[in-house]
Amino acid sequence: MKQNGFTLIETLVALVIGAMLLGSISWVISGLVKDLKAAEQSQEPRAMLDAAKLLENILGSARFADGDGKTLPRDAEKLAFEMQAPAVLGRRGYISANLAAVQALNGKSLVLSLPGSDLPDTIVLDSAEDIELAYETDSNQISSDPYIRQIDISVQWNAEKEAKVLSFRPRINSDGACVFDPVSQQCRS
């Protein structure tokens, strides 16, 4: 006599095979998620290292006062300064620059802009949870002291992690007339 349907053993075998397939798929997906998280975490130190190199070159010889000795604006979101003109501009001397923490779609970005030039803004750091700038001056009056001893840029990548701090010490030692070069042990303007 012919019966339609599956036996109990056939049904159990099909369930075991299905469970094994689901288990292997979930194992592969969890491995991909771990790899993606590891890749994101390995990019953070690389981004910080690249930003530190760029900012060291820019802020090391920056001036934080205009030609009259008046302090350029600064706060926790923006730093105005004068930097040596990039070679691409084809001129020498100092030009105006701004370093700002800007809110973007994917988090905060640290952006370098050169107002008055045709150069596009440069994104120094991108996709951070929070970016904050802090300054240490000779006097504790940030608004009136044109000399900055140290610039600290605090970067929070996500809420669970502790903020990482990039610190820079500008080499300007007087009204912007002299930048001390530690290699040659001489002042250069």
Secondary structure, DSSP 8 states (H G I E B T S, - for coil): ----S--HHHHHHHHHHHHHHHHHHHHHHHHHHHHHHHHHHHHHHHHHHHHHHHHHHHHHT-B-B-TTS-B--B-SSEEEEEEE--GGGT--SEEEEEEEEEEETTEEEEEEE-TTSS---EEEEEEESEEEEEEEESSS-TTT---EEEEEEEEE-STTS--EEEEE---EEETTTEEEETTTTEEE-
